[in-house]
Amino acid sequence: MHRSFEDDLDKLRTRVIRMGSIVEEQVEFAFRALIEGNGELAKLVMERDEKVDKLDMKIDKQCQKIFALHQPVASDLRLLLVALKINNELERIGDLAYNVARASLNVVNPQELVARLGLERMTVGAHAMVKNSLDSFINSDPTLANQVMATDFRIDALEREISTEMIALMKQSVDLIEPGVQFIIILRNLERMADQATNIAENVIFLVEAKLVRHATGPDADDDDMLLQGNDDPDTDA
């Protein structure tokens, strides 16, 4: 029974990694479709979204089966919880890649606006965050996970900067209003993608170090978050 449990966990971890690989490729293809103005690649991303959804359901069912047949504790329980959460984040990233691909199809020659806005800075950053968050899970690397979390603010700043520039261009030319709306949708999806990668990184730290870091990475972390990280006396002066 113990061997069967370990085998089930190994299969689960392998399936989550496979899900990550597919989703990362979806992100890469969606970004290439946008940057290159490649409509066929955008359509491929949209067609493959169903594959991501099916794998998402398989992983959910696999986790439920393990919970039902076994009684995981400690690190095994953390792996199950993290697998469920990371799977959920990956499914969302897949949806965001779909959204980017679909929006790119609604713009004629999107590569022109991409170049004008310097949008590739944001796609490169978001893709790196997704890839590194998955690598941190595969390699059980909390250092890399922390690096992912630390770079999220850069994507947020770029989203604000490029959105402001896009709105200014829309005010200058009515011809840019419709493509501008699509690009604002794309920017928002890129920013959310970075957020999902950050969530994956947070879950990796929980898996490896048994630390809850969600919403507790900045100076505004509240007392409950501090308690979860091991500070049992929030009233103590720094």
N, C-alpha and C positions, 0 to 999 in steps of 0.2 A: 504493500500500500504506500509506504514511504517513497519507494522508487517511482511508483506511478505518479505521486504528487510532484516529485522533482521533475519528472518528464513533462508533466502538464505545464509547470512553470516555465520550463525551457521552451516549450512550444509556444507559449503565450508571448514570451519575450521576443522570440524569433518573428512571430507574426506582427508584433508592434513595430519591430525594426523594418520589416517589409512594408508595412503601412507608411512608415516614415520615408522610406526610399521612394515609394510611388508619389507621395505628396510633395516631396522635395522636387521631383522631376516635373510635377504639375506646375509648381511655382516657377521653375526655370523656364519651362515652355511658355507659360503665360507672359512672363517678362520679355522673353525673346519675341513673342508675337507682337507685343506692344512696341518694343524698341525698333523692330525691323518692319513693322507694318505687315506682318505675315498672317493673313486671314486664315489660311489652311491650318497653321499651327494653333491659332486661337480656337478653331472648331475642334481640333483634336483634343485640346484640354477639356472642352465642354463635353465631348463625347465620352471621355474617360472618367468623368466625375462619378458616373454610376458605379464604376469599379471601386472607387474610394468608399462610396456609401455602403456597398456590399461587404467590403472588408471590415468596415467600422462595425457593422452588425455582427459579423462573425466573432470579432474580438470581444464585444459586449457579452455575447452568449457564452463564449469560452470562459470569461471571468465569472459569470453567474454559475456555470457548471462547477468550477473549482471551488467556489464558495459553498455550493450545495453538497459536494462530495467530501470536502476536507474541512479542517478547522485551522486555517492558517494563523500564525501568531508572529509577532516581532517583525523581522526583516521580510519574511514571506508575505505577511499581511500588507506591509508597506509596498512591496512589489505589485501586489494585486491592485491596491488602491491607486498607485501611480500609473499602472498600465491602463486602468479605466480612464483616468484623467488625461493622460497623454494622448490616448486614442481619441478622446473627445476634442482635444485641442487640434489634433491632426485633421480630423474631419472638418473642423471649422476652417483651418488653413486651406484645405482642398476647396471648400466653398468660396473662399476669398479669391483663390486663384481662378476659379470659374468666373467670378464676378469681373475680375480684371480682364480676362480673355473676352468676355461678352461685351464689356464696355469698349475695348479696343476695336471691336468690329463695328461699333457705332460711330467711329471717327474715320474720316477719309484721310489717308496718309498720316496716321498718328505719330510716326517717327519724326515728323517735322516739329510738332509741339513738344515732343520728348526732348529733342535737341535744344529747342528754344528755352525750355524751362530748366534744363539740366536735370531732368527727372531720373536719369540713370544713376545719379548719386544715391537716390532713395531705393531704387530697385536692387542695386548692388548691396546696400546695407541691410535691407530686409531679407534678401536671399541668404546673406552670410549669417544673420541671426537664426533663421530657420535651420540651416545646415549645422551650425555650431551647437544649437540646442539639441539636435538629434545626435550629434557626435558625443555630446556630454552624457547622454543617456546610454549610448552604445558602449562607451568606455568608462562609465561610472565616474565621470570627471567633474567634481564640484567646482574646480578652479575655472574651467571653461564655462560652466553654467553661470558662475558669477560674472564672467566677462560679458556674456550675453545680456544679463540683467543690467549691467552698467552701461551698455550701449543703446538701450531703448530710448533714452532721452534724445539721442541724436536724430533718430527717426521722427520723433515727435516734433523736434525743432524744424526739420526739413519739411514736414507736412505743413506746418504753419507758414513757413517761408514761401514754399511753392504755391500753396493755395492763395496766399495774398497776391503773389505775382500773377497768377492765373485770373483772379478776379479783376485785377487792374487791366489786364489785356482785354477781358470781356467788356469792360466799360469803354475801352477805346474803339472796339470794333464789334458791331452786331453779328458779324460773320463768325465770331469766335464764341458766341454765347452757347450754342448747342454743343460744339466739341468741348468747350470749357466745362460745361456741366458734367460731361462724361469723365473729364480728367479729374474733377473734384471727387467724383465717385471713386475713381481709381486711387487717388491719393488717400482717401479714407480707408479703402481696403488694404492698402500697403501699411498704413499705420496700425490697423487692427492685426494684420499678419505679424508685425513685430511684437504686439502685445501677446499674441498666442505663443510665439516663440519664447517670450519671457516667462509665461506660465509654465511651459515645458521645463525651462531651466529651474524654476522654483521647485517643481516636483522632483527633479533630479537631486537637488540638494536635500529635500525631504527623504528621498529614497536612500541616499548614501550616508547622510549625516544625521538623519532623524530630527532635522530642524525645520520649523515652519517659518518661512521668510516672506510669505505673501503679505503685501501691504505693510511690510515692516522694514523696508530697505532705505527709507529716507528719514530726514529729521522730524517728520510729522507722525512717525509711528506712534500708535496709542499704547496705553498701558497694557491692554490685553495682549497685543502683539509682543510686547517686551516680555511678558510673563511666558508666552509660548516659546520664546527663545532662551528662556532660562533665567531671566532676571526676576527673582521672587520678591523683590522689594522695590516696587516702582517709585516709592516715595523717597528713596535714597538719593541724595544729591550726587551729581556727577563729580 
